[in-house]
Amino acid sequence: MDILQAIALAVLQGLTEFLPISSSAHLILLPVIVGWEDQGLAFDVAVHVGTLTAVVVYYRKELATIISSWLGSLVGKGLNDDAKLAWYVGLGTIPVGLVGISLSDDMQEALRSPLVIAGATIVFALLLWWAEKRAKEQRETVTLLDALMVGLFQAIALIPGTSRSGITITAGLLLGLKREYAAKFSFLLSIPVIALAGSLKALELYQSEIAVSWNFMLIGAAISAIVAYLSITWFLRLLNNIGMMPFVWYRLVLGVVLIGVFAGQV
């Protein structure tokens, strides 16, 4: 890996992690187009740390209140809305954790097929389009049922190309949440998911004893954090104005490009 590859992949990861367009599809497509070798596990850990840092910093005030209320609920101070939200984020994380643990290495490898990614990119673009068209946008609160349903949808994102943010926002819209609140709940759900995924990758890295290029790790983490923070800010500010259709059309085009690039290699 050279400095240009590190910067490009960190920017791409930061930009696509929280947009409903699938970061995995982009990170697979770019190296193929430019002929780069795989960036390696260590760099994947670094950019995950960066995107996790971005969402934690963006929601730092809300997270402080949510965590404080959650801790209060543990010592008998009751369940206010913030405490409930903390429990709902935890509940919504359980399905993806259970499904992730149950997937064998062979199943995970099969799901990384470029054509599987292309198919998921297109199919879940159409589902997002359907959710956008029928969205009632009535609520800015999450119920226990909402958390469970969004969590179940999030488990589908283990199929590369689905987009974790895309499928959870889709679920929120189908359940009647307003666009911005559906996105907010999706981003809060990303915190334990990215933390768990990053921890597993870090453990795998430690066990593999792979040599680590710390300069590239730090560059990747810093750039992905900055870009992800700006991406979240931009997305939430423009969401009500632009809606989800630009992302639907982008995903459809991306899926077709992936099929065009990889179909002949099967």
Sequence and secondary structure as in RCSB ss.txt:
>XXXX:A:sequence
MDILQAIALAVLQGLTEFLPISSSAHLILLPVIVGWEDQGLAFDVAVHVGTLTAVVVYYRKELATIISSWLGSLV
GKGLNDDAKLAWYVGLGTIPVGLVGISLSDDMQEALRSPLVIAGATIVFALLLWWAEKRAKEQRETVTLLDALMV
GLFQAIALIPGTSRSGITITAGLLLGLKREYAAKFSFLLSIPVIALAGSLKALELYQSEIAVSWNFMLIGAAISA
IVAYLSITWFLRLLNNIGMMPFVWYRLVLGVVLIGVFAGQV
>XXXX:A:secstr
  HHHHHHHHHHHHHHSSSTT HHHHHHHHHHHHT     HHHHHHHHHHHHHHHHHHTHHHHHHHHHHHHHHHT
TS   HHHHHHHHHHHHHHHHHHHHHH  HHHHHHHT HHHHHHHHHHHHHHHHHHHHH    BS   HHHHHHH
HHHHHHTTSTTS HHHHHHHHHHHTTB HHHHHHHHHHHHHHHHHHHHHHHHHHHHHHT    HHHHHHHHHHHH
HHHHHHHHHHHHHHHHH SHHHHHHHHHHHHHHHHHHGGG 
